[in-house]
Amino acid sequence: MTDDNGLYPDEYFSLFVLLSQTKDAVLRARQREYEVYGISNERRALLWVIQSYGGEATPAQIARRFFRELHSITEMLKRMEKDGLVSRHKATGRSKTVVRLTEKGSETLKQSLHNDTDKRILSVLTVEERDRLAASLSKLRTKALEELGVTDVELSVQYVPRVPVGRSAAR
């Protein structure tokens, strides 16, 4: 028996598993490349988020971008500070702390930006397929955030389709 969309109920679960396995496999492939710099995907992403705020961010801003609880971000920042990647400072205003990239953190991020893993994996899709994937993932993210009641999300990257509407392109 199918639902209103013509899908079998277990197809939703199958799609979820496929999405989850794909994310996990891509992250593992990326991690192999980041090991050269001695950081994890999560730490690299955190450095990137801080840089996207101009090299300085509050733990609350970082937590919003990561969809994580503030205490888990705070613990990660403490470990990163011990490793010399970030420094934490007293702040004025609502936030008690501001986090800054150190020279080591900036250099680590800069080096890690030159990875080819994403390109090697995603280039199996045509430009048109990547645009459709991005549009689909954006819809799913929007719905998931709606389900969570999250309205104050700050997205650090917006995907810009490369294929004009109504035209097709090769890789």
Backbone torsions as a table, in degrees:
resi	resn	phi	psi	omega
1	MET	NA	136.0	-178.5
2	THR	-104.2	162.0	176.1
3	ASP	-90.7	-167.9	-177.0
4	ASP	-61.0	-24.0	-178.9
5	ASN	-94.3	1.7	179.5
6	GLY	81.2	10.7	179.1
7	LEU	-100.0	148.7	172.2
8	TYR	-76.0	140.1	-176.8
9	PRO	-51.6	-36.3	-179.0
10	ASP	-74.1	-10.2	176.3
11	GLU	-67.7	-31.9	177.5
12	TYR	-63.0	-43.8	178.4
13	PHE	-65.0	-41.9	178.8
14	SER	-60.4	-41.3	177.4
15	LEU	-65.0	-40.5	178.1
16	PHE	-61.6	-45.4	179.9
17	VAL	-62.4	-44.3	178.6
18	LEU	-60.1	-45.5	178.7
19	LEU	-61.9	-45.1	-178.9
20	SER	-65.4	-45.2	179.3
21	GLN	-64.6	-38.2	178.1
22	THR	-63.3	-47.7	178.0
23	LYS	-58.2	-47.0	-179.3
24	ASP	-62.1	-42.8	-179.4
25	ALA	-65.8	-42.8	179.0
26	VAL	-64.1	-42.9	179.1
27	LEU	-62.5	-39.1	177.7
28	ARG	-65.0	-41.7	178.5
29	ALA	-63.4	-41.9	178.9
30	ARG	-65.6	-39.5	-177.7
31	GLN	-60.1	-38.2	178.0
32	ARG	-57.7	-39.5	-179.9
33	GLU	-72.8	-36.7	-178.4
34	TYR	-73.9	-20.1	179.3
35	GLU	-59.3	-27.5	176.9
36	VAL	-58.2	-33.0	-177.8
37	TYR	-96.3	0.0	177.2
38	GLY	72.0	26.8	178.9
39	ILE	-130.9	163.9	177.3
40	SER	-96.3	167.6	174.6
41	ASN	-54.7	-43.8	-176.1
42	GLU	-64.4	-44.8	178.8
43	ARG	-65.8	-40.7	178.5
44	ARG	-62.0	-43.6	178.4
45	ALA	-62.6	-39.8	179.5
46	LEU	-64.7	-42.8	175.7
47	LEU	-59.5	-41.8	-179.2
48	TRP	-64.0	-41.0	178.7
49	VAL	-62.6	-45.7	178.6
50	ILE	-60.1	-43.5	178.7
51	GLN	-62.2	-36.8	-179.2
52	SER	-65.4	-19.5	174.5
53	TYR	-93.6	14.4	179.1
54	GLY	89.2	17.8	178.0
55	GLY	92.7	3.3	-178.4
56	GLU	-149.1	129.1	-178.8
57	ALA	-149.8	159.6	174.8
58	THR	-89.6	154.2	175.4
59	PRO	-55.9	-35.1	179.1
60	ALA	-64.4	-42.0	177.2
61	GLN	-61.8	-43.7	180.0
62	ILE	-63.2	-44.8	-179.6
63	ALA	-59.7	-40.6	178.8
64	ARG	-62.2	-41.9	-179.6
65	ARG	-68.5	-29.5	-178.1
66	PHE	-91.4	-7.8	-173.5
67	PHE	56.6	41.8	-177.7
68	ARG	-122.8	161.1	174.6
69	GLU	-71.3	146.7	-177.5
70	LEU	-58.4	-40.6	-177.1
71	HIS	-63.8	-34.0	179.7
72	SER	-71.5	-36.2	176.3
73	ILE	-67.0	-42.1	179.7
74	THR	-59.7	-42.1	179.1
75	GLU	-65.3	-41.8	178.5
76	MET	-64.1	-41.1	179.1
77	LEU	-63.3	-37.5	177.5
78	LYS	-61.0	-44.4	179.3
79	ARG	-66.0	-39.2	179.5
80	MET	-68.4	-32.3	176.8
81	GLU	-66.4	-42.3	177.4
82	LYS	-59.8	-32.6	179.9
83	ASP	-86.0	-0.1	175.3
84	GLY	81.4	14.8	-178.2
85	LEU	-86.9	-30.7	179.7
86	VAL	-137.6	163.8	172.5
87	SER	-130.2	142.5	179.3
88	ARG	-107.8	139.5	-176.6
89	HIS	-135.2	153.0	173.9
90	LYS	-64.5	142.8	-179.3
91	ALA	-123.5	164.4	174.7
92	THR	-101.1	162.5	179.2
93	GLY	87.2	-154.3	-175.8
94	ARG	-65.2	-40.2	-178.4
95	SER	-80.8	137.4	179.6
96	LYS	-86.3	-18.7	-174.3
97	THR	-137.4	145.0	170.4
98	VAL	-125.5	142.8	-177.8
99	VAL	-111.7	134.1	179.1
100	ARG	-123.2	145.9	172.5
101	LEU	-70.5	138.2	172.3
102	THR	-86.3	174.8	175.9
103	GLU	-60.1	-42.5	178.4
104	LYS	-62.6	-42.2	178.9
105	GLY	-64.0	-43.4	178.6
106	SER	-63.0	-43.4	-179.0
107	GLU	-67.5	-41.4	178.3
108	THR	-61.3	-44.9	178.4
109	LEU	-62.7	-46.9	-178.8
110	LYS	-56.9	-46.5	179.1
111	GLN	-64.8	-39.9	-175.4
112	SER	-74.4	-14.5	178.4
113	LEU	-70.4	-18.2	-178.1
114	HIS	-93.5	57.9	177.8
115	ASN	-106.9	149.2	-178.5
116	ASP	-106.1	-3.3	-175.5
117	THR	-57.9	-49.5	-178.4
118	ASP	-58.3	-45.3	-178.6
119	LYS	-63.9	-44.8	179.3
120	ARG	-60.1	-42.7	-177.2
121	ILE	-74.6	-50.3	-174.3
122	LEU	-74.7	-17.4	-179.3
123	SER	-72.9	-6.7	173.6
124	VAL	-69.5	-15.9	176.3
125	LEU	-96.5	145.9	173.3
126	THR	-71.6	167.2	177.3
127	VAL	-57.1	-43.4	179.6
128	GLU	-61.2	-43.3	179.3
129	GLU	-65.5	-38.4	177.2
130	ARG	-64.6	-40.4	177.5
131	ASP	-62.7	-42.9	178.8
132	ARG	-66.1	-40.5	178.0
133	LEU	-61.1	-47.0	180.0
134	ALA	-60.0	-42.9	179.4
135	ALA	-63.5	-42.6	179.6
136	SER	-66.2	-44.6	179.6
137	LEU	-64.6	-37.2	177.4
138	SER	-62.8	-41.8	177.7
139	LYS	-62.9	-43.3	179.4
140	LEU	-64.5	-44.0	178.8
141	ARG	-61.5	-43.8	179.7
142	THR	-59.8	-44.9	179.6
143	LYS	-65.6	-42.0	179.5
144	ALA	-62.9	-42.6	178.3
145	LEU	-64.6	-38.1	176.4
146	GLU	-61.2	-44.7	178.3
147	GLU	-59.8	-35.6	-179.4
148	LEU	-81.8	-9.9	-177.0
149	GLY	74.4	21.6	-179.5
150	VAL	-87.9	120.2	-178.2
151	THR	-120.8	-14.6	-174.7
152	ASP	-107.7	43.9	-178.3
153	VAL	-79.8	133.5	174.2
154	GLU	-106.3	109.7	-179.2
155	LEU	-88.1	127.2	-176.1
156	SER	-86.1	-16.6	179.7
157	VAL	-137.4	131.3	173.0
158	GLN	-112.1	130.1	178.2
159	TYR	-79.6	129.8	178.8
160	VAL	-109.3	113.1	179.8
161	PRO	-56.7	141.7	-179.3
162	ARG	-97.1	-12.4	-178.5
163	VAL	-104.7	119.8	176.8
164	PRO	-59.1	144.9	-179.6
165	VAL	-55.2	132.5	177.4
166	GLY	87.8	-2.7	178.6
167	ARG	-115.9	155.0	175.3
168	SER	-117.7	157.8	-177.1
169	ALA	-140.1	156.3	174.2
170	ALA	-86.3	-178.9	179.4
171	ARG	-55.2	NA	NA
